[in-house]
Amino acid sequence: MPIWGWVCVGLVALVVLGLALIIWSEGQREKRLQRDGQTVVARVILANPSVYDEKPAGFEFAFLLFTRDADPSEEHLAFLAQVAEDLEGFEPDEDDEDEKKLAWALETQRTMGAVVRVPDRVTGGREVYFATTPVTRRLLPDGRLTLEYIFLRAILKDDQREVAMTGYPSARRKRE
């Protein structure tokens, strides 16, 4: 086989190994979230329009605000809606990396693979977090977003903050 054939075989093998590593690490992350995480309710403040439709698109993400509560009450969701409103025109403290990430995500409407704490000056001192996460349609009760919130599994430690969408508790009961 000529040298270019071996180069191509090597590149394909590298790609396959890379994809296997990504899939393995994502599986480990999901296991860690299920084992160590807590369930929280996250208010959707921005989402790809396709998540509201029957027909899925390639990449469907949502911008979310949440506390450490699994509370889908109107009062809790109204509080998160107020925080979202107060974030409009958000100006970050230039010395705070989390605030700069938050401002960038809100301004550009691009996902940011991080969970950041919303500043107390916006939340009135309550612990509120912002994250962007993929929306998994099979976890939505109707296969599309019909409510103003989703459930997440979250790990919120100082050195480790992770979230992933999880199923709605009532939808899990219906399937069982």
C-alpha positions as CSV (number, residue, x, y, z in Angstrom):
1,M,0.0,0.0,0.0
2,P,1.4,3.4,-0.9
3,I,2.3,5.8,1.9
4,W,-0.9,7.9,1.4
5,G,-3.0,4.8,1.9
6,W,-1.4,4.3,5.4
7,V,-1.9,8.0,6.1
8,C,-5.6,7.8,5.3
9,V,-5.9,4.6,7.4
10,G,-4.2,6.4,10.3
11,L,-6.4,9.4,10.0
12,V,-9.6,7.3,10.0
13,A,-8.4,5.4,13.0
14,L,-7.6,8.7,14.8
15,V,-11.1,10.0,14.1
16,V,-12.7,6.8,15.3
17,L,-10.7,6.9,18.5
18,G,-11.5,10.6,19.0
19,L,-15.2,9.9,18.6
20,A,-15.1,6.9,21.0
21,L,-13.3,9.1,23.6
22,I,-16.0,11.8,23.3
23,I,-18.8,9.3,23.6
24,W,-17.2,7.6,26.6
25,S,-16.5,10.9,28.4
26,E,-20.1,12.1,27.8
27,G,-21.4,8.8,29.2
28,Q,-19.2,9.2,32.3
29,R,-20.5,12.8,32.7
30,E,-24.2,11.6,32.5
31,K,-23.5,8.8,35.1
32,R,-21.9,11.3,37.4
33,L,-24.8,13.7,37.1
34,Q,-27.3,10.9,37.8
35,R,-25.3,9.7,40.8
36,D,-24.2,13.0,42.4
37,G,-26.5,15.6,40.9
38,Q,-29.7,17.0,42.1
39,T,-32.9,17.6,40.1
40,V,-33.7,21.3,39.6
41,V,-36.3,23.2,37.5
42,A,-34.9,25.6,34.9
43,R,-36.9,28.3,33.3
44,V,-36.3,28.6,29.5
45,I,-35.4,32.1,28.6
46,L,-34.3,31.5,25.1
47,A,-34.5,28.4,22.8
48,N,-34.1,27.4,19.2
49,P,-37.6,28.0,17.7
50,S,-37.6,24.4,16.4
51,V,-37.9,22.9,19.9
52,Y,-41.5,24.3,20.0
53,D,-42.3,22.5,16.7
54,E,-43.1,18.9,15.9
55,K,-40.2,18.7,13.4
56,P,-36.7,18.6,15.1
57,A,-33.7,20.5,13.8
58,G,-30.0,19.5,14.0
59,F,-28.9,21.4,17.1
60,E,-31.5,22.4,19.7
61,F,-30.3,24.3,22.7
62,A,-31.9,26.4,25.4
63,F,-30.7,29.2,27.6
64,L,-31.8,28.5,31.2
65,L,-32.0,30.1,34.6
66,F,-32.4,28.0,37.7
67,T,-31.9,27.8,41.4
68,R,-31.2,24.7,43.5
69,D,-35.0,24.0,43.7
70,A,-37.1,21.4,41.9
71,D,-40.0,23.8,42.2
72,P,-42.2,24.3,39.0
73,S,-44.6,26.6,40.9
74,E,-45.8,29.8,39.2
75,E,-44.2,31.9,42.0
76,H,-40.8,30.3,41.4
77,L,-41.0,30.6,37.6
78,A,-42.1,34.2,37.9
79,F,-39.1,35.0,40.0
80,L,-36.8,33.4,37.4
81,A,-38.7,35.4,34.7
82,Q,-38.0,38.6,36.6
83,V,-34.3,37.7,36.8
84,A,-34.3,37.1,33.0
85,E,-35.9,40.5,32.5
86,D,-33.3,42.1,34.8
87,L,-30.5,40.5,32.8
88,E,-31.6,42.5,29.7
89,G,-28.7,44.9,28.9
90,F,-26.5,43.2,31.5
91,E,-23.2,44.9,32.0
92,P,-20.5,42.6,33.5
93,D,-17.9,43.4,36.1
94,E,-14.8,43.2,33.9
95,D,-12.8,41.5,36.7
96,D,-15.3,38.6,37.0
97,E,-14.8,35.8,34.4
98,D,-18.3,34.3,35.1
99,E,-20.0,37.7,34.5
100,K,-18.1,38.1,31.3
101,K,-19.1,34.7,30.1
102,L,-22.7,35.4,31.0
103,A,-22.7,38.8,29.2
104,W,-21.1,37.2,26.1
105,A,-23.7,34.4,25.9
106,L,-26.6,36.8,26.3
107,E,-25.2,39.3,23.8
108,T,-24.3,36.8,21.1
109,Q,-27.0,34.3,21.9
110,R,-24.4,31.5,21.6
111,T,-24.1,28.5,23.8
112,M,-21.3,28.4,26.3
113,G,-20.4,25.1,27.8
114,A,-20.4,26.5,31.4
115,V,-22.7,27.0,34.3
116,V,-22.3,30.5,35.8
117,R,-23.8,32.1,38.9
118,V,-25.9,35.2,38.1
119,P,-24.6,38.1,40.2
120,D,-26.4,38.9,43.5
121,R,-27.0,42.5,42.2
122,V,-29.4,41.0,39.6
123,T,-31.0,38.3,41.8
124,G,-31.5,40.2,45.0
125,G,-29.1,37.9,46.7
126,R,-30.7,34.6,45.8
127,E,-28.5,31.9,44.3
128,V,-29.4,31.7,40.6
129,Y,-27.5,30.0,37.8
130,F,-27.4,30.4,34.1
131,A,-26.5,27.6,31.7
132,T,-27.0,26.6,28.1
133,T,-27.8,22.9,27.4
134,P,-29.0,20.7,24.5
135,V,-32.7,20.0,24.6
136,T,-33.4,16.3,24.3
137,R,-36.8,15.8,22.7
138,R,-37.3,12.3,24.1
139,L,-37.2,13.8,27.6
140,L,-40.0,16.3,26.8
141,P,-43.6,15.2,27.6
142,D,-44.9,15.9,24.2
143,G,-41.7,15.5,22.2
144,R,-41.4,19.2,22.0
145,L,-41.2,22.2,24.4
146,T,-44.7,23.0,25.6
147,L,-43.9,24.4,29.0
148,E,-41.8,27.3,30.1
149,Y,-39.4,25.1,32.1
150,I,-37.4,21.9,31.9
151,F,-35.8,19.7,34.5
152,L,-32.1,19.4,34.9
153,R,-29.7,17.2,36.8
154,A,-27.2,19.6,38.3
155,I,-23.9,19.5,40.2
156,L,-23.2,22.9,41.7
157,K,-20.0,22.8,43.7
158,D,-17.4,25.6,43.6
159,D,-14.9,23.6,41.6
160,Q,-17.4,21.6,39.5
161,R,-20.6,22.9,37.9
162,E,-22.4,20.7,35.4
163,V,-25.9,20.3,34.1
164,A,-27.8,18.1,31.8
165,M,-31.5,17.8,30.9
166,T,-33.4,15.1,32.5
167,G,-37.0,13.9,32.1
168,Y,-40.0,15.5,33.7
169,P,-41.0,13.6,36.8
170,S,-44.7,13.3,35.7
171,A,-43.6,12.0,32.3
172,R,-41.5,9.3,34.0
173,R,-44.4,8.2,36.1
174,K,-46.7,7.9,33.0
175,R,-44.2,5.7,31.2
176,E,-43.7,3.3,34.1
